[in-house]
């Protein structure tokens, strides 16, 4: 009966009702396979029943490619959450900067030094500013193409320049911790809380972004050379890669099937 209804709907060009009919038809087949398994244990029957169950869950037996994409999104988000809590070499620069700031602030409160004296012992400014000054002093001698290619270096260091300027401003107001009043100490604490909070949120954002990128990379099996995570997460990437291959294959087949119809 379902075969006749399905053929009739397809003959009419009624793809939606044909899909609904096909889903019900496959549900009956899945129930039939389950009943046969209860009567007789057979691997081929079990595999057919298992594939029907998966296909019903992930894409309504190939009639709903969007459902496969939704499940893919769930898998990517789940594994990205797992990767977030594991060490990732892509996060090391931002974690290093965050711990350096903690160390510098600790040194500021303990050793009675200015903030700039504490920070620049860990975060030494790069030589871009010195190079810029040298090129400007000798602009009549140095060829123009040198100045042209040096320009990107200036732009990349602009954030560092703003950071140094901000620290100098804080130094002017805050001074040394043991030499300022109690009222000023409260304000200085608020400034440092803001700096650490913004650094912490930025590091969390970068870790989230890196975990999501890794999950998408693994799921889509694009390949990334050396796996940037350690421990159990390294083996989970293999599992996610297999799930991604399976779901993307289902999506491709379901999408092609619907396009052909």
Number of C-alpha atoms within 10 A of each C-alpha: 7 15 11 10 15 19 15 14 16 16 11 9 12 13 16 12 15 21 20 13 19 21 18 14 16 18 17 13 15 19 14 12 19 17 11 15 16 9 9 11 10 11 10 10 15 16 12 15 20 15 14 20 17 14 20 19 13 22 22 24 22 24 23 19 23 16 18 24 17 13 15 22 13 12 19 24 16 14 22 21 15 15 25 21 12 16 15 18 13 15 19 13 10 17 18 11 15 17 14 18 20 14 14 21 17 13 17 21 15 11 12 14 16 21 23 19 14 21 21 13 11 13 13 8 15 11 10 18 16 11 14 15 11 12 17 13 11 10 13 9 9 13 11 11 9 11 14 10 10 15 12 11 15 16 12 11 16 14 11 16 16 11 12 16 12 13 16 16 13 17 16 12 12 20 19 17 19 14 10 13 10 11 8 13 16 10 12 18 12 12 14 15 12 12 12 17 12 12 18 16 11 14 20 16 12 16 24 18 15 20 26 21 14 25 26 22 18 25 27 19 18 10 12 10 6 6 15 15 20 13 9 11 20 14 12 16 21 14 15 22 20 16 19 22 16 13 23 19 13 21 23 13 15 23 19 13 14 14 8 7 10
